[in-house]
């Protein structure tokens, strides 16, 4: 390959790269305008998610095991089990 042919290839690649970046920018702008702008935060829902017991249940699952935890939740209910485990953690993980 000659020097000029190599330069032409690099120029073509550079042009295609800049064109792809331009298209990506245009697509991101359309996404922002058509989909993202206008979305408002629902503070009540965010507070509810922040106070959710999911992270706590995952931690309990790691400590007590899935079978133990799911059996207790089925029989006693989620709130009762999480409150009990907060007040009275089992010393050896309940297994």
C-alpha positions, 0 to 999 in steps of 0.5 A: 500500500502506498503512502497516499493510499494509507492516508486516504484510508485514514481520512475515510476512517476519520470521516466515518468516525466523525459521521458516527459521532454526529449521528449518535449526538443527534440520536441522544438529542432526540431521546432527550427531547422526546423521552426524557424532558418533562419527566418529574420526580415523584417524591412519595414514590422515591421515599417509598422505594428508599424505605423498602425492605428489599435490601434488608431482605437480601441481607437477611437471605445471605445470613439466614438462608433463602429457605428459612427466610421464605418459610417465615415470610410465608407464614408470618408475613414480611413486616413481622419477620423483618421487625422480629429479625431487627429486634432479635437476630439469631446468633448462628444465622438460623440455619 
